[in-house]
Amino acid sequence: MSVQLAMLVASAVLAVVAVAAAVVAVVALRKARTLAHEVSRAESGDRVARDEVAAYRDHADEERDLDTPARSSQALDHREAEVVRVVEGRVIVKPTNDQIVAASMTRPAVRLNIVAAGLAHALRPESRDRIIGLMRREYRARKRARQRAARAAARATNDPPPSSGRGWVGS
């Protein structure tokens, strides 16, 4: 593989990563705008939005009450960790660690981070040199195998070896 081809492949991979990052950013922006719109609706005194928040909290309380006994200690810890405050008529709930992790590490973001970390590792000088050495050894091994196969094929043919080079001149 030539250096130009390797650079082309690397730039293509980086372009794909950049496009994926842009898509993730656009999706996150849309979600943020939707959330901001819902918050502004709730702040403006929209009764429907307040009812939705109350219904959600009631539903969450019911789910916590239905926990199995093995998970009841976790539910108690959950309730203690949850901080609810009312500021200027707005209900503010401190998110749990699980909610923070779920919000910040969605599946596409995790996959993108894994790819980015892998690329960063592969582009480090020591990794890059190791990868180039492996590619060089593989290329040379395949070249030797092709040459061996060509010599074996040449030996296998039944044609006599060429004459002294004056075959057609003297005849």
C-alpha positions in Angstrom: 0.0 0.0 0.0 1.5 3.3 -1.0 1.7 6.3 1.3 -0.7 8.2 -0.8 -3.3 5.5 -0.6 -2.8 5.2 3.2 -3.3 9.0 3.5 -6.4 8.8 1.4 -7.9 6.1 3.5 -7.0 8.0 6.7 -8.6 11.2 5.4 -11.7 9.3 4.3 -12.0 7.8 7.8 -11.6 11.2 9.4 -14.2 12.6 7.1 -16.7 9.9 8.0 -16.0 10.6 11.7 -16.6 14.3 11.2 -19.9 13.7 9.4 -21.0 11.4 12.2 -20.0 14.0 14.8 -22.0 16.6 12.9 -25.1 14.4 12.8 -24.8 13.7 16.6 -24.5 17.5 17.2 -27.6 18.3 15.1 -29.6 15.6 16.9 -28.5 16.9 20.3 -29.3 20.5 19.2 -32.8 19.5 18.2 -33.4 17.7 21.5 -32.1 20.8 23.4 -34.4 23.1 21.5 -37.4 20.8 22.2 -36.5 20.7 25.8 -36.1 24.5 26.0 -39.5 24.9 24.3 -41.2 22.6 26.9 -39.5 24.4 29.8 -40.6 27.8 28.4 -44.1 26.4 28.1 -44.0 25.3 31.7 -42.6 28.6 32.9 -45.2 30.6 31.0 -47.9 29.1 33.2 -49.3 26.6 30.7 -51.5 24.4 32.8 -51.2 21.4 30.4 -47.4 21.4 30.8 -47.7 21.6 34.6 -50.2 18.7 34.5 -47.8 16.7 32.4 -45.0 17.3 34.9 -47.3 16.2 37.8 -48.5 13.1 35.9 -44.9 12.2 35.2 -43.9 12.5 38.9 -47.0 10.5 40.0 -46.1 7.8 37.5 -42.5 7.7 38.7 -43.7 7.4 42.3 -45.9 4.5 41.4 -43.1 2.7 39.7 -40.9 3.2 42.8 -43.6 1.8 45.0 -43.9 -1.4 42.9 -40.2 -2.2 43.3 -39.4 -5.7 44.5 -38.0 -6.2 48.1 -34.5 -6.8 46.7 -34.6 -3.4 45.1 -36.4 -1.6 47.9 -33.1 -0.4 49.5 -32.1 1.1 46.1 -35.5 2.8 45.9 -34.9 4.3 49.4 -31.5 5.5 48.4 -33.0 6.9 45.2 -35.6 8.9 47.2 -33.0 10.2 49.6 -30.7 11.3 46.8 -33.5 13.0 45.0 -33.6 16.7 45.9 -36.8 18.5 45.0 -37.0 22.3 45.4 -39.6 24.8 44.4 -38.2 28.1 43.1 -40.5 30.9 42.0 -43.3 28.4 41.3 -41.1 26.0 39.3 -40.3 22.5 40.5 -36.6 21.8 40.3 -35.4 18.2 40.7 -31.7 17.4 41.0 -31.0 14.6 38.5 -29.6 11.3 39.7 -26.2 10.0 38.6 -28.0 7.4 36.4 -29.9 10.2 34.6 -26.7 12.2 34.1 -25.0 9.2 32.6 -27.9 8.3 30.4 -28.2 11.9 29.1 -24.5 12.4 28.4 -23.5 8.9 27.2 -26.1 7.9 24.6 -25.3 5.0 22.3 -24.2 7.0 19.2 -22.0 9.2 21.4 -20.4 6.2 23.0 -19.7 4.6 19.7 -18.3 7.8 18.3 -16.1 8.2 21.4 -14.8 4.6 20.9 -14.0 5.3 17.2 -12.3 8.6 18.1 -10.2 6.9 20.8 -9.2 4.1 18.5 -8.2 6.6 15.8 -6.2 8.6 18.3 -4.5 5.5 19.4 -3.8 4.3 15.9 -2.4 7.7 14.9 0.1 7.9 17.8 3.7 7.6 16.5 4.4 4.3 18.3 1.2 2.7 17.1 1.6 4.1 13.6 5.1 2.7 13.3 3.9 -0.7 14.6 1.0 -0.8 12.1 3.3 0.3 9.2 5.8 -2.5 10.2 3.0 -5.1 10.2 1.8 -3.9 6.8 5.3 -4.0 5.4 5.9 -7.5 6.6 2.5 -8.7 5.2 3.3 -7.0 1.9 6.7 -8.7 1.6 5.4 -12.1 2.7 2.7 -11.9 0.0 5.2 -10.8 -2.6 7.5 -13.7 -1.8 4.5 -16.1 -2.0 3.6 -14.7 -5.4 7.2 -15.1 -6.6 7.3 -18.7 -5.4 4.1 -19.5 -7.1 5.4 -17.9 -10.3 8.6 -20.0 -10.2 6.7 -23.2 -9.5 4.3 -22.4 -12.4 7.3 -21.8 -14.7 8.9 -25.1 -13.7 5.6 -26.9 -14.2 5.3 -26.0 -17.9 6.6 -28.5 -20.4 8.1 -25.9 -22.7 11.8 -26.4 -23.3 14.1 -23.6 -22.1 14.9 -20.9 -24.7 17.8 -21.7 -27.0 21.0 -19.7 -27.1 19.3 -16.6 -28.4 20.0 -17.0 -32.0 17.1 -19.3 -32.8 15.6 -17.5 -35.8 18.7 -15.7 -37.0 20.6 -18.9 -38.1 17.7 -20.7 -39.7 
